[in-house]
């Protein structure tokens, strides 16, 4: 009976490791948009999946703000200034087109 318990524990450890690895790989080469800040966290949207993630502020670059786009590379979050600017321009264009008067 001990063997069954040990095997069950090994399977749980294997499952936990697999889940942790899967989560880590999903973050790698993924972009996140900072939606807002709440207490000591940045609430970020995974731009691939649409899921939201709370990232501790101390893990973020200093110059991040709402709307900033982050990449997860080499186990850290990096501000993607190019993608942030492109996204801001796209949003600005959409807003301008929304309020344009039709002739």
Secondary structure as UniProt FT lines:
FT   HELIX           2..27
FT   TURN            28..29
FT   STRAND          31..38
FT   TURN            39..40
FT   STRAND          41..46
FT   TURN            47..49
FT   STRAND          52..56
FT   HELIX           57..59
FT   TURN            62..63
FT   TURN            66..67
FT   STRAND          69..73
FT   TURN            74..75
FT   STRAND          76..79
FT   HELIX           81..99
//
